[in-house]
Amino acid sequence: MLFPSRQTLEGIASPATPSSIILAMDWLVDEIILLALCLPLALAEPLSANAVVGVLAAIVVTSVAELASSKWARLSALSAYLVGAVFFSSLAVMLPMVAYQCVRQPYPAFRAAWLVAVFGSYLVLGVSPALPSLLLCTVATVLSVRTARNAAERRVLRLARDGVREQLLDAKCISDNSQDLAACADDECELCDAVEEAAGRLGMQAALSLQDASSTAPVSASSLINCLTEREQAIAGLVAEGLDNKEIAAELYLGEGTVRNHISSILQKCHLKNRTQVAIMYLRETL
């Protein structure tokens, strides 16, 4: 695309930002370069008074196009100068400054309006003012497009930087939330282990008390523990000692899930409700 986009020309950055200040300085430098290129042609005019008028008119129109908030004011000032450049050589030689502002406008049809003015000045005034104006207007177009593209690249880089910063902040928030959830899970696991350990100890104390009360009772030949497998009997014994699932798994080289499954099987076979009853049952049957 030869010309910058409408968004680029209407405003690369919001006011009072470093990017907008840099952009304004770039455009000011371009206008100063064009003024320096056009002044020799203006001073070469036969009537110096007309040359001064042309320079002042170009500066005024450029200032209006740069500072006016209304698009109609900008377009009216530029259009009036383009029409005057067709009939007055003092305006035609300063046409590159106005052409620079034309290219900056967000209207594709208006960006090339300076070509009409140059062609009209050629028909009315001849080759002398039209040819230098054409060459300098081409330079003005190149400067305007270059400055706008540089501003657009800075804007893209700024947006990319802001996007990366937001992604880093989101990733940090997700990481913090994950750490919080992991800490909560660890606390919950520790609480469950503490509850199970306390329950096991209470079960042992209750079993010992029950054993003391029924030490004279005969052991039934069809004791409940005989319906358990050797692995289940071993796990029931460790439960009676007050070990939790993790400690039982480490003791028997099993997984915690396997230990839970065996305890569930013990509860089902012996018609018990919790591991405390398992401890009591084991101690009653073995002691």
Backbone as CSV, one residue per row, in Angstrom:
resi,resn,N_x,N_y,N_z,CA_x,CA_y,CA_z,C_x,C_y,C_z
1,MET,0.857,-1.183,0.000,0.000,0.000,0.000,0.890,1.229,0.000
2,LEU,0.701,2.139,-0.963,1.563,3.303,-1.098,1.361,4.277,0.044
3,PHE,0.095,4.581,0.398,-0.190,5.565,1.417,-0.524,4.879,2.731
4,PRO,-0.264,5.531,3.853,-0.616,4.949,5.142,-2.109,4.894,5.328
5,SER,-2.543,4.077,6.275,-3.962,3.878,6.490,-4.605,5.110,7.112
6,ARG,-5.957,5.104,7.095,-6.691,6.230,7.671,-6.428,6.354,9.166
7,GLN,-6.356,5.187,9.889,-6.101,5.233,11.323,-4.729,5.833,11.603
8,THR,-3.781,5.539,10.733,-2.442,6.082,10.934,-2.427,7.589,10.778
9,LEU,-3.135,8.097,9.762,-3.119,9.523,9.481,-3.970,10.323,10.445
10,GLU,-5.033,9.721,10.971,-5.921,10.465,11.871,-5.338,10.580,13.265
11,GLY,-4.371,9.748,13.625,-3.767,9.877,14.948,-3.096,8.596,15.365
12,ILE,-1.776,8.644,15.393,-1.043,7.445,15.730,-1.108,7.190,17.224
13,ALA,-1.016,8.203,18.010,-1.035,8.030,19.452,-1.884,9.103,20.077
14,SER,-2.376,8.846,21.271,-3.219,9.802,21.962,-2.391,10.992,22.386
15,PRO,-3.030,12.166,22.643,-2.287,13.360,23.023,-1.547,13.154,24.336
16,ALA,-0.490,13.982,24.509,0.269,14.018,25.750,0.962,12.695,26.049
17,THR,1.308,11.932,25.031,2.077,10.712,25.224,3.419,10.876,24.521
18,PRO,4.445,10.125,24.952,5.749,10.236,24.269,5.667,9.960,22.776
19,SER,4.816,9.000,22.376,4.701,8.672,20.951,4.129,9.845,20.161
20,SER,3.131,10.523,20.730,2.540,11.656,20.018,3.527,12.805,19.903
21,ILE,4.362,12.995,20.929,5.365,14.060,20.877,6.413,13.744,19.803
22,ILE,6.848,12.495,19.750,7.820,12.096,18.728,7.228,12.282,17.337
23,LEU,5.948,11.901,17.178,5.297,12.035,15.881,5.194,13.495,15.469
24,ALA,4.814,14.382,16.406,4.714,15.811,16.098,6.074,16.380,15.714
25,MET,7.125,15.932,16.392,8.463,16.411,16.057,8.883,15.936,14.669
26,ASP,8.536,14.689,14.310,8.870,14.192,12.967,8.182,15.025,11.895
27,TRP,6.904,15.303,12.084,6.179,16.107,11.098,6.728,17.547,11.022
28,LEU,7.091,18.098,12.172,7.658,19.452,12.171,8.985,19.492,11.422
29,VAL,9.818,18.494,11.654,11.102,18.437,10.945,10.880,18.322,9.433
30,ASP,9.904,17.504,9.027,9.610,17.377,7.596,9.179,18.709,6.999
31,GLU,8.320,19.435,7.696,7.849,20.725,7.187,9.002,21.729,7.088
32,ILE,9.914,21.694,8.063,11.065,22.601,8.009,11.953,22.260,6.812
33,ILE,12.133,20.962,6.549,12.924,20.556,5.379,12.288,21.077,4.092
34,LEU,10.972,20.913,3.988,10.282,21.385,2.782,10.341,22.908,2.662
35,LEU,10.215,23.609,3.785,10.319,25.077,3.742,11.695,25.501,3.257
36,ALA,12.731,24.788,3.737,14.091,25.124,3.294,14.272,24.846,1.808
37,LEU,13.619,23.816,1.276,13.734,23.503,-0.148,12.948,24.486,-1.007
38,CYS,11.837,24.990,-0.474,10.976,25.877,-1.269,11.424,27.332,-1.234
39,LEU,12.098,27.740,-0.176,12.486,29.152,-0.047,13.344,29.654,-1.217
40,PRO,14.332,28.895,-1.688,15.101,29.406,-2.842,14.226,29.681,-4.053
41,LEU,13.231,28.824,-4.303,12.333,29.063,-5.433,11.485,30.307,-5.197
42,ALA,11.040,30.503,-3.927,10.225,31.686,-3.628,11.041,32.962,-3.770
43,LEU,12.287,32.945,-3.315,13.127,34.137,-3.414,13.533,34.441,-4.851
44,ALA,13.441,33.436,-5.713,13.769,33.650,-7.119,12.642,34.305,-7.883
45,GLU,11.474,34.500,-7.243,10.351,35.146,-7.915,10.692,36.611,-8.210
46,PRO,10.175,37.172,-9.348,10.491,38.561,-9.723,10.067,39.553,-8.655
47,LEU,8.899,39.390,-8.080,8.396,40.309,-7.067,8.570,39.691,-5.687
48,SER,9.441,40.289,-4.891,9.725,39.739,-3.569,8.518,39.799,-2.651
49,ALA,7.663,40.810,-2.855,6.475,40.922,-2.011,5.561,39.716,-2.221
50,ASN,5.406,39.305,-3.452,4.584,38.134,-3.726,5.194,36.860,-3.105
51,ALA,6.534,36.787,-3.111,7.195,35.629,-2.511,6.911,35.559,-1.021
52,VAL,6.938,36.726,-0.348,6.648,36.745,1.091,5.213,36.314,1.344
53,VAL,4.300,36.787,0.505,2.893,36.400,0.642,2.738,34.892,0.470
54,GLY,3.426,34.334,-0.515,3.337,32.898,-0.752,3.852,32.087,0.434
55,VAL,4.990,32.521,0.999,5.558,31.810,2.152,4.619,31.885,3.340
56,LEU,4.110,33.103,3.621,3.199,33.266,4.758,1.915,32.451,4.566
57,ALA,1.399,32.459,3.346,0.179,31.696,3.078,0.407,30.203,3.285
58,ALA,1.542,29.698,2.838,1.845,28.273,3.018,1.980,27.915,4.497
59,ILE,2.631,28.811,5.266,2.788,28.547,6.707,1.435,28.565,7.405
60,VAL,0.565,29.526,7.044,-0.750,29.621,7.681,-1.595,28.389,7.372
61,VAL,-1.623,27.995,6.102,-2.427,26.834,5.714,-1.893,25.556,6.368
62,THR,-0.575,25.440,6.414,0.015,24.264,7.068,-0.340,24.225,8.551
63,SER,-0.313,25.392,9.204,-0.666,25.452,10.627,-2.126,25.084,10.852
64,VAL,-3.014,25.587,9.973,-4.436,25.247,10.105,-4.640,23.747,9.913
65,ALA,-3.992,23.174,8.902,-4.139,21.739,8.641,-3.589,20.900,9.789
66,GLU,-2.594,21.450,10.494,-1.978,20.709,11.588,-2.757,20.836,12.884
67,LEU,-3.316,22.026,13.148,-3.884,22.304,14.466,-5.408,22.305,14.505
68,ALA,-6.064,22.500,13.375,-7.526,22.607,13.390,-8.150,21.268,13.757
69,SER,-9.146,21.306,14.655,-9.826,20.071,15.061,-10.933,19.685,14.089
70,SER,-11.450,20.657,13.349,-12.524,20.377,12.398,-11.934,19.951,11.045
71,LYS,-12.445,18.842,10.528,-11.928,18.383,9.235,-12.328,19.333,8.118
72,TRP,-13.483,19.986,8.277,-13.914,20.917,7.233,-12.995,22.126,7.171
73,ALA,-12.515,22.582,8.327,-11.572,23.700,8.328,-10.272,23.303,7.641
74,ARG,-9.796,22.102,7.918,-8.553,21.641,7.292,-8.710,21.529,5.780
75,LEU,-9.787,20.854,5.384,-9.981,20.639,3.950,-10.239,21.949,3.211
76,SER,-10.955,22.884,3.832,-11.231,24.174,3.189,-9.945,24.965,2.994
77,ALA,-9.095,25.004,4.023,-7.844,25.753,3.900,-6.943,25.138,2.828
78,LEU,-6.829,23.827,2.809,-5.992,23.174,1.803,-6.550,23.364,0.400
79,SER,-7.862,23.241,0.258,-8.476,23.400,-1.067,-8.289,24.816,-1.594
80,ALA,-8.446,25.820,-0.709,-8.268,27.211,-1.138,-6.839,27.441,-1.621
81,TYR,-5.870,26.876,-0.927,-4.479,27.060,-1.351,-4.219,26.351,-2.676
82,LEU,-4.765,25.155,-2.846,-4.559,24.431,-4.104,-5.118,25.211,-5.285
83,VAL,-6.279,25.832,-5.097,-6.865,26.633,-6.174,-5.997,27.854,-6.465
84,GLY,-5.497,28.512,-5.390,-4.643,29.683,-5.593,-3.338,29.329,-6.279
85,ALA,-2.809,28.113,-6.007,-1.544,27.710,-6.624,-1.661,27.552,-8.127
86,VAL,-2.878,27.348,-8.616,-3.068,27.215,-10.066,-2.843,28.551,-10.767
87,PHE,-3.150,29.670,-10.096,-3.142,30.985,-10.767,-2.001,31.886,-10.302
88,PHE,-1.373,31.583,-9.170,-0.323,32.460,-8.644,0.962,31.645,-8.461
89,SER,2.018,32.113,-9.117,3.283,31.374,-9.046,3.894,31.430,-7.655
90,SER,3.618,32.506,-6.879,4.161,32.591,-5.524,3.576,31.501,-4.624
91,LEU,2.346,31.099,-4.921,1.746,29.986,-4.177,2.183,28.645,-4.748
92,ALA,2.399,28.591,-6.040,2.773,27.330,-6.683,4.128,26.843,-6.199
93,VAL,5.091,27.785,-5.971,6.421,27.345,-5.552,6.425,26.808,-4.112
94,MET,5.439,27.219,-3.305,5.339,26.720,-1.926,4.357,25.551,-1.811
95,LEU,3.898,25.069,-2.948,2.909,23.984,-2.955,3.391,22.703,-2.244
96,PRO,4.693,22.336,-2.255,5.103,21.098,-1.572,4.735,21.037,-0.085
97,MET,4.782,22.192,0.610,4.394,22.190,2.020,2.933,21.810,2.189
98,VAL,2.099,22.305,1.313,0.668,21.988,1.377,0.418,20.560,0.895
99,ALA,1.192,20.119,-0.103,1.047,18.733,-0.583,1.356,17.737,0.531
100,TYR,2.328,18.081,1.362,2.656,17.215,2.511,1.439,17.035,3.404
101,GLN,0.709,18.126,3.660,-0.492,18.046,4.498,-1.630,17.316,3.779
102,CYS,-1.704,17.459,2.474,-2.741,16.735,1.715,-2.569,15.223,1.843
103,VAL,-1.326,14.774,1.744,-1.062,13.338,1.842,-1.424,12.815,3.229
104,ARG,-1.357,13.652,4.237,-1.675,13.229,5.601,-3.167,13.104,5.859
105,GLN,-3.991,13.606,4.994,-5.432,13.570,5.244,-5.982,12.146,5.073
106,PRO,-7.024,11.804,5.852,-7.564,10.434,5.809,-8.553,10.200,4.674
107,TYR,-8.397,10.900,3.584,-9.322,10.752,2.445,-8.495,10.447,1.196
108,PRO,-8.587,9.222,0.684,-7.733,8.829,-0.449,-7.824,9.777,-1.638
109,ALA,-9.017,10.266,-1.947,-9.176,11.140,-3.106,-8.468,12.476,-2.911
110,PHE,-8.346,12.908,-1.665,-7.754,14.222,-1.400,-6.231,14.154,-1.335
111,ARG,-5.684,12.965,-1.116,-4.239,12.850,-0.965,-3.488,13.199,-2.249
112,ALA,-4.112,12.975,-3.377,-3.472,13.273,-4.662,-3.988,14.568,-5.277
113,ALA,-4.663,15.399,-4.470,-5.223,16.651,-5.013,-4.126,17.603,-5.477
114,TRP,-2.938,17.500,-4.881,-1.848,18.384,-5.286,-1.443,18.152,-6.741
115,LEU,-1.662,16.921,-7.262,-1.352,16.668,-8.672,-2.217,17.523,-9.587
116,VAL,-3.482,17.704,-9.200,-4.380,18.556,-9.994,-3.886,19.990,-9.982
117,ALA,-3.430,20.449,-8.788,-2.926,21.820,-8.697,-1.665,22.001,-9.539
118,VAL,-0.777,21.025,-9.508,0.456,21.122,-10.308,0.120,21.139,-11.794
119,PHE,-0.792,20.275,-12.217,-1.180,20.246,-13.634,-1.858,21.560,-14.049
120,GLY,-2.691,22.112,-13.158,-3.338,23.393,-13.469,-2.341,24.525,-13.573
121,SER,-1.350,24.544,-12.659,-0.335,25.605,-12.735,0.499,25.473,-14.002
122,TYR,0.695,24.245,-14.463,1.420,24.047,-15.723,0.633,24.640,-16.885
123,LEU,-0.685,24.444,-16.889,-1.503,24.979,-17.983,-1.607,26.494,-17.925
124,VAL,-1.660,27.061,-16.703,-1.883,28.498,-16.565,-0.576,29.278,-16.530
125,LEU,0.383,28.788,-15.753,1.601,29.544,-15.504,2.792,29.063,-16.325
126,GLY,2.711,27.853,-16.859,3.798,27.342,-17.676,4.671,26.366,-16.901
127,VAL,5.779,25.999,-17.566,6.651,24.963,-17.018,7.489,25.487,-15.866
128,SER,7.827,26.769,-15.868,8.777,27.310,-14.910,8.383,27.046,-13.455
129,PRO,7.187,27.378,-13.005,6.852,27.066,-11.605,6.343,25.633,-11.410
130,ALA,5.798,25.033,-12.477,5.145,23.726,-12.316,6.154,22.600,-12.131
131,LEU,7.251,22.609,-12.900,8.200,21.500,-12.821,8.907,21.410,-11.471
132,PRO,9.463,22.514,-10.932,10.051,22.412,-9.580,9.034,21.989,-8.523
133,SER,7.792,22.507,-8.652,6.757,22.129,-7.691,6.455,20.645,-7.764
134,LEU,6.430,20.082,-8.961,6.164,18.656,-9.121,7.250,17.823,-8.439
135,LEU,8.519,18.220,-8.656,9.610,17.468,-8.044,9.572,17.554,-6.520
136,LEU,9.373,18.761,-5.989,9.357,18.923,-4.538,8.099,18.313,-3.913
137,CYS,6.988,18.326,-4.640,5.779,17.673,-4.128,5.976,16.162,-4.025
138,THR,6.730,15.622,-4.965,7.059,14.188,-4.881,7.899,13.905,-3.641
139,VAL,8.871,14.786,-3.369,9.672,14.646,-2.150,8.790,14.753,-0.911
140,ALA,7.847,15.701,-0.932,6.938,15.873,0.204,6.091,14.624,0.436
141,THR,5.639,14.019,-0.652,4.838,12.784,-0.522,5.655,11.664,0.100
142,VAL,6.898,11.527,-0.352,7.767,10.482,0.199,8.010,10.717,1.692
143,LEU,8.275,11.971,2.075,8.509,12.279,3.487,7.270,11.976,4.336
144,SER,6.105,12.348,3.828,4.862,12.139,4.583,4.581,10.658,4.795
145,VAL,4.733,9.880,3.713,4.494,8.440,3.822,5.506,7.797,4.760
146,ARG,6.778,8.190,4.670,7.803,7.616,5.540,7.515,7.918,7.008
147,THR,7.169,9.170,7.299,6.906,9.541,8.690,5.695,8.799,9.240
148,ALA,4.633,8.697,8.427,3.432,7.997,8.885,3.701,6.513,9.118
149,ARG,4.491,5.914,8.234,4.812,4.485,8.407,5.664,4.265,9.657
150,ASN,6.627,5.141,9.902,7.436,5.018,11.120,6.563,5.134,12.366
151,ALA,5.604,6.063,12.320,4.702,6.220,13.457,3.836,4.979,13.643
152,ALA,3.377,4.402,12.525,2.562,3.190,12.616,3.359,2.028,13.191
153,GLU,4.638,1.900,12.802,5.479,0.835,13.347,5.689,1.021,14.845
154,ARG,5.883,2.262,15.288,6.026,2.507,16.727,4.746,2.139,17.467
155,ARG,3.608,2.438,16.855,2.330,2.103,17.498,2.157,0.587,17.601
156,VAL,2.515,-0.142,16.532,2.406,-1.603,16.567,3.320,-2.184,17.638
157,LEU,4.549,-1.655,17.732,5.477,-2.143,18.748,4.959,-1.855,20.150
158,ARG,4.336,-0.675,20.316,3.788,-0.345,21.634,2.641,-1.276,21.990
159,LEU,1.754,-1.547,21.019,0.641,-2.451,21.276,1.139,-3.869,21.561
160,ALA,2.167,-4.308,20.810,2.723,-5.641,21.061,3.341,-5.715,22.451
161,ARG,4.038,-4.658,22.845,4.629,-4.636,24.190,3.551,-4.693,25.258
162,ASP,2.462,-3.915,25.065,1.366,-3.943,26.035,0.713,-5.321,26.075
163,GLY,0.579,-5.960,24.884,-0.015,-7.299,24.864,0.832,-8.310,25.610
164,VAL,2.151,-8.240,25.397,3.050,-9.155,26.107,3.001,-8.898,27.603
165,ARG,2.928,-7.627,27.989,2.856,-7.304,29.414,1.582,-7.865,30.038
166,GLU,0.443,-7.752,29.329,-0.810,-8.304,29.840,-0.730,-9.825,29.958
167,GLN,-0.117,-10.484,28.966,0.021,-11.939,29.041,0.882,-12.357,30.224
168,LEU,1.966,-11.603,30.488,2.811,-11.920,31.635,2.059,-11.733,32.940
169,LEU,1.244,-10.664,33.017,0.457,-10.443,34.228,-0.569,-11.555,34.416
170,ASP,-1.222,-11.968,33.301,-2.199,-13.064,33.400,-1.519,-14.355,33.837
171,ALA,-0.329,-14.627,33.260,0.386,-15.843,33.644,0.791,-15.803,35.109
172,LYS,1.186,-14.632,35.582,1.566,-14.505,36.990,0.361,-14.739,37.895
173,CYS,-0.807,-14.189,37.496,-2.023,-14.398,38.291,-2.394,-15.880,38.329
174,ILE,-2.293,-16.552,37.166,-2.616,-17.982,37.119,-1.647,-18.771,37.992
175,SER,-0.359,-18.405,37.939,0.631,-19.098,38.760,0.349,-18.894,40.244
176,ASP,0.006,-17.654,40.617,-0.298,-17.383,42.024,-1.523,-18.163,42.474
177,ASN,-2.561,-18.203,41.615,-3.765,-18.955,41.967,-3.467,-20.445,42.105
178,SER,-2.615,-20.972,41.206,-2.255,-22.393,41.284,-1.508,-22.695,42.581
179,GLN,-0.608,-21.795,42.955,0.117,-22.001,44.201,-0.819,-21.952,45.407
180,ASP,-1.789,-21.024,45.359,-2.760,-20.945,46.457,-3.591,-22.215,46.544
181,LEU,-4.041,-22.713,45.366,-4.830,-23.944,45.374,-4.003,-25.126,45.876
182,ALA,-2.722,-25.194,45.454,-1.873,-26.284,45.914,-1.665,-26.206,47.429
183,ALA,-1.503,-24.983,47.947,-1.323,-24.830,49.392,-2.577,-25.250,50.145
184,CYS,-3.753,-24.877,49.591,-5.013,-25.289,50.220,-5.160,-26.813,50.199
185,ALA,-4.776,-27.430,49.063,-4.871,-28.888,48.962,-3.939,-29.567,49.960
186,ASP,-2.727,-29.019,50.103,-1.792,-29.599,51.078,-2.331,-29.468,52.498
187,ASP,-2.901,-28.307,52.798,-3.475,-28.112,54.135,-4.618,-29.090,54.378
188,GLU,-5.445,-29.287,53.324,-6.568,-30.209,53.471,-6.078,-31.643,53.690
189,CYS,-5.047,-32.045,52.954,-4.498,-33.394,53.124,-3.927,-33.576,54.538
190,GLU,-3.207,-32.550,55.018,-2.651,-32.639,56.362,-3.757,-32.735,57.406
191,LEU,-4.848,-31.980,57.183,-5.969,-32.030,58.115,-6.612,-33.415,58.118
192,CYS,-6.798,-33.995,56.910,-7.391,-35.334,56.819,-6.504,-36.369,57.511
193,ASP,-5.182,-36.263,57.310,-4.269,-37.209,57.957,-4.325,-37.066,59.461
194,ALA,-4.411,-35.819,59.943,-4.480,-35.610,61.386,-5.753,-36.198,61.971
195,VAL,-6.871,-36.011,61.231,-8.145,-36.562,61.695,-8.083,-38.088,61.744
196,GLU,-7.513,-38.698,60.670,-7.419,-40.159,60.646,-6.512,-40.684,61.763
197,GLU,-5.402,-39.969,62.004,-4.497,-40.407,63.061,-5.173,-40.310,64.426
198,ALA,-5.902,-39.218,64.647,-6.606,-39.065,65.922,-7.671,-40.143,66.087
199,ALA,-8.377,-40.421,64.978,-9.402,-41.464,65.040,-8.779,-42.825,65.344
200,GLY,-7.611,-43.106,64.752,-6.956,-44.379,65.013,-6.544,-44.518,66.471
201,ARG,-6.007,-43.413,67.025,-5.594,-43.472,68.422,-6.793,-43.653,69.346
202,LEU,-7.870,-42.934,69.040,-9.079,-43.115,69.855,-9.588,-44.543,69.735
203,GLY,-9.484,-45.135,68.517,-9.927,-46.511,68.324,-9.097,-47.481,69.153
204,MET,-7.794,-47.248,69.215,-6.945,-48.120,70.013,-7.304,-48.041,71.494
205,GLN,-7.524,-46.798,71.963,-7.880,-46.648,73.366,-9.205,-47.332,73.672
206,ALA,-10.196,-47.169,72.779,-11.490,-47.821,72.995,-11.350,-49.334,72.940
207,ALA,-10.507,-49.825,72.018,-10.330,-51.273,71.903,-9.682,-51.851,73.157
208,LEU,-8.678,-51.125,73.676,-8.034,-51.616,74.890,-8.983,-51.633,76.077
209,SER,-9.813,-50.585,76.143,-10.804,-50.560,77.225,-11.783,-51.703,77.081
210,LEU,-12.211,-51.962,75.849,-13.153,-53.058,75.602,-12.504,-54.396,75.911
211,GLN,-11.230,-54.536,75.604,-10.522,-55.784,75.880,-10.434,-56.037,77.378
212,ASP,-10.183,-54.965,78.125,-10.129,-55.119,79.579,-11.465,-55.553,80.141
213,ALA,-12.556,-55.039,79.550,-13.895,-55.364,80.044,-14.322,-56.757,79.665
214,SER,-13.795,-57.280,78.560,-14.252,-58.586,78.079,-13.110,-59.577,77.946
215,SER,-12.133,-59.478,78.818,-10.982,-60.369,78.723,-11.342,-61.811,79.014
216,THR,-12.455,-62.022,79.747,-12.848,-63.389,80.103,-13.770,-64.020,79.083
217,ALA,-14.164,-63.238,78.040,-15.100,-63.779,77.040,-14.377,-64.742,76.139
218,PRO,-14.987,-65.869,75.791,-14.333,-66.842,74.907,-14.277,-66.342,73.481
219,VAL,-13.231,-66.747,72.761,-13.075,-66.351,71.356,-13.911,-67.258,70.495
220,SER,-14.706,-66.632,69.657,-15.596,-67.404,68.788,-14.784,-68.115,67.736
221,ALA,-15.202,-69.321,67.431,-14.496,-70.094,66.407,-14.665,-69.489,65.032
222,SER,-15.766,-68.843,64.841,-16.043,-68.219,63.532,-15.801,-66.728,63.630
223,SER,-14.627,-66.347,64.050,-14.308,-64.923,64.224,-14.337,-64.208,62.881
224,LEU,-14.652,-62.892,62.970,-14.784,-62.091,61.747,-13.473,-61.967,60.989
225,ILE,-12.352,-61.969,61.698,-11.069,-61.737,61.032,-10.693,-62.866,60.098
226,ASN,-11.290,-64.063,60.325,-10.958,-65.201,59.470,-11.504,-65.039,58.058
227,CYS,-12.498,-64.159,57.894,-13.046,-63.952,56.546,-12.212,-62.987,55.716
228,LEU,-11.146,-62.438,56.321,-10.289,-61.486,55.610,-9.083,-62.194,55.018
229,THR,-8.572,-61.666,53.932,-7.345,-62.196,53.341,-6.152,-61.800,54.201
230,GLU,-5.001,-62.371,53.904,-3.811,-62.057,54.672,-3.446,-60.569,54.546
231,ARG,-3.580,-60.040,53.334,-3.270,-58.628,53.128,-4.222,-57.752,53.914
232,GLU,-5.506,-58.093,53.909,-6.485,-57.305,54.637,-6.255,-57.403,56.138
233,GLN,-5.867,-58.611,56.629,-5.564,-58.764,58.047,-4.366,-57.892,58.442
234,ALA,-3.350,-57.846,57.556,-2.181,-57.006,57.841,-2.568,-55.534,57.901
235,ILE,-3.427,-55.106,56.967,-3.860,-53.712,56.944,-4.708,-53.410,58.169
236,ALA,-5.595,-54.343,58.558,-6.409,-54.132,59.741,-5.531,-54.005,60.981
237,GLY,-4.463,-54.777,61.049,-3.552,-54.672,62.178,-2.868,-53.317,62.245
238,LEU,-2.477,-52.798,61.087,-1.831,-51.478,61.067,-2.821,-50.373,61.400
239,VAL,-4.085,-50.557,60.976,-5.124,-49.598,61.360,-5.288,-49.599,62.867
240,ALA,-5.269,-50.785,63.465,-5.396,-50.895,64.917,-4.222,-50.231,65.631
241,GLU,-3.046,-50.165,64.979,-1.893,-49.503,65.580,-1.961,-47.984,65.450
242,GLY,-2.963,-47.499,64.740,-3.124,-46.048,64.618,-2.459,-45.434,63.409
243,LEU,-2.019,-46.236,62.420,-1.380,-45.695,61.221,-2.437,-45.184,60.248
244,ASP,-2.119,-44.107,59.545,-3.021,-43.618,58.507,-2.713,-44.327,57.186
245,ASN,-3.501,-43.983,56.157,-3.361,-44.666,54.866,-1.975,-44.504,54.268
246,LYS,-1.408,-43.304,54.385,-0.091,-43.058,53.809,0.974,-43.888,54.510
247,GLU,0.883,-43.977,55.824,1.863,-44.752,56.574,1.695,-46.245,56.315
248,ILE,0.440,-46.701,56.178,0.210,-48.114,55.858,0.779,-48.444,54.488
249,ALA,0.571,-47.551,53.534,1.086,-47.776,52.185,2.603,-47.869,52.192
250,ALA,3.251,-47.007,52.970,4.702,-47.053,53.047,5.179,-48.328,53.750
251,GLU,4.435,-48.766,54.751,4.817,-49.951,55.507,4.718,-51.218,54.667
252,LEU,3.660,-51.292,53.838,3.419,-52.503,53.049,3.850,-52.357,51.592
253,TYR,4.456,-51.226,51.237,4.898,-50.969,49.862,3.715,-51.049,48.887
254,LEU,2.638,-50.371,49.250,1.448,-50.327,48.420,1.129,-48.870,48.084
255,GLY,0.205,-48.692,47.148,-0.292,-47.366,46.855,-1.397,-46.993,47.833
256,GLU,-1.563,-45.688,48.049,-2.621,-45.244,48.957,-3.988,-45.653,48.439
257,GLY,-4.185,-45.654,47.162,-5.462,-46.087,46.592,-5.730,-47.553,46.888
258,THR,-4.671,-48.370,46.794,-4.833,-49.802,47.105,-5.204,-49.998,48.575
259,VAL,-4.573,-49.220,49.448,-4.899,-49.317,50.881,-6.348,-48.927,51.119
260,ARG,-6.795,-47.867,50.468,-8.194,-47.459,50.629,-9.148,-48.547,50.153
261,ASN,-8.806,-49.177,49.038,-9.669,-50.250,48.520,-9.737,-51.424,49.506
262,HIS,-8.585,-51.798,50.101,-8.591,-52.898,51.069,-9.418,-52.541,52.306
263,ILE,-9.299,-51.313,52.767,-10.076,-50.906,53.945,-11.566,-50.935,53.632
264,SER,-11.945,-50.504,52.438,-13.353,-50.578,52.043,-13.831,-52.020,52.021
265,SER,-12.973,-52.938,51.532,-13.335,-54.353,51.514,-13.505,-54.900,52.929
266,ILE,-12.622,-54.465,53.848,-12.722,-54.917,55.248,-14.040,-54.443,55.861
267,LEU,-14.380,-53.172,55.623,-15.625,-52.633,56.167,-16.841,-53.390,55.640
268,GLN,-16.791,-53.744,54.352,-17.927,-54.438,53.739,-18.040,-55.874,54.256
269,LYS,-16.922,-56.587,54.347,-16.960,-57.989,54.781,-17.372,-58.122,56.246
270,CYS,-16.919,-57.230,57.080,-17.185,-57.319,58.514,-18.391,-56.497,58.952
271,HIS,-19.045,-55.851,57.974,-20.234,-55.038,58.265,-19.916,-53.948,59.294
272,LEU,-18.822,-53.256,59.046,-18.393,-52.171,59.914,-18.609,-50.830,59.203
273,LYS,-18.563,-49.736,59.999,-18.868,-48.419,59.437,-17.627,-47.543,59.285
274,ASN,-16.624,-47.724,60.089,-15.444,-46.865,60.022,-14.221,-47.631,60.486
275,ARG,-13.045,-47.014,60.362,-11.805,-47.679,60.694,-11.627,-47.841,62.198
276,THR,-12.318,-47.036,62.977,-12.263,-47.246,64.429,-12.840,-48.606,64.798
277,GLN,-13.971,-48.968,64.171,-14.554,-50.284,64.414,-13.639,-51.396,63.896
278,VAL,-12.888,-51.112,62.838,-11.924,-52.095,62.334,-10.856,-52.354,63.390
279,ALA,-10.365,-51.282,64.019,-9.348,-51.436,65.053,-9.882,-52.231,66.239
280,ILE,-11.118,-51.920,66.652,-11.716,-52.636,67.780,-11.892,-54.113,67.440
281,MET,-12.413,-54.378,66.236,-12.624,-55.754,65.801,-11.321,-56.524,65.787
282,TYR,-10.253,-55.914,65.255,-8.974,-56.611,65.156,-8.413,-56.910,66.531
283,LEU,-8.454,-55.921,67.407,-7.904,-56.121,68.750,-8.719,-57.161,69.532
284,ARG,-10.026,-57.136,69.361,-10.876,-58.125,70.044,-10.571,-59.548,69.561
285,GLU,-10.331,-59.699,68.232,-10.146,-61.040,67.683,-8.747,-61.581,67.900
286,THR,-7.767,-60.682,68.120,-6.382,-61.156,68.189,-5.801,-61.157,69.587
287,LEU,-6.314,-60.301,70.461,-5.738,-60.214,71.805,-6.411,-61.196,72.759
